[in-house]
Amino acid sequence: LWMHPNGDSILVFHNRQHNFSTSHPRGGVYAFNLSQDTLLWSLEGYNPARGLTPYVYDNKIYSEGNGVGCLDAFTGEVLWEKRFGIPNENTGSGSVLVADDKLIVKTVEHTIYALDPNTGAQIWRTEDAGSTPTPIQYYNGAVYYSSIGKGKIFGVDVQTGEVILEERSPNRSDFPAATFTWS
């Protein structure tokens, strides 16, 4: 949910449909004005919109999928897109958030990135940072998430990309899907 500067509540969402017989996904990103019961804008077929939840920050919408894209929240205009150029590097079930003036992109694969949220320029990249379909959470200068397959909980320093925590899951499962919340 995004609050328009005029006070309206705007619901920003992905709508995905998949035709399993042809393997052609279809969808887009949409902004619906809940206050006025109208569609503000739609971006049909937007390719990076294969991810789960758009992330709204500073009147920009970040959308992940086969890379990450940045949209203008007022118009839906694509401001920039970034492809990571790694075969099978899919962010489609990964997670994004802005912390300490960096767009942190955790792919579902084993890589985590920090990008400039205004340009998409890469600030740092860390490989072998665990595979995760769960949301990342920011706390005190680091992002945290669980890793499936490795059975570990990771913490990554937002300034440097250094892995500062890599601990086995308390339940000793190789497939923890822990999510975090801070209060």
Salt bridges, closest charged atoms under 4 A:
ASP58 OD2 - LYS60 NZ 3.96
GLU127 OE2 - ARG125 NH2 2.52
ASP128 OD1 - LYS150 NZ 2.63
GLU166 OE2 - LYS152 NZ 3.04
ASP174 OD1 - ARG168 NH1 3.16
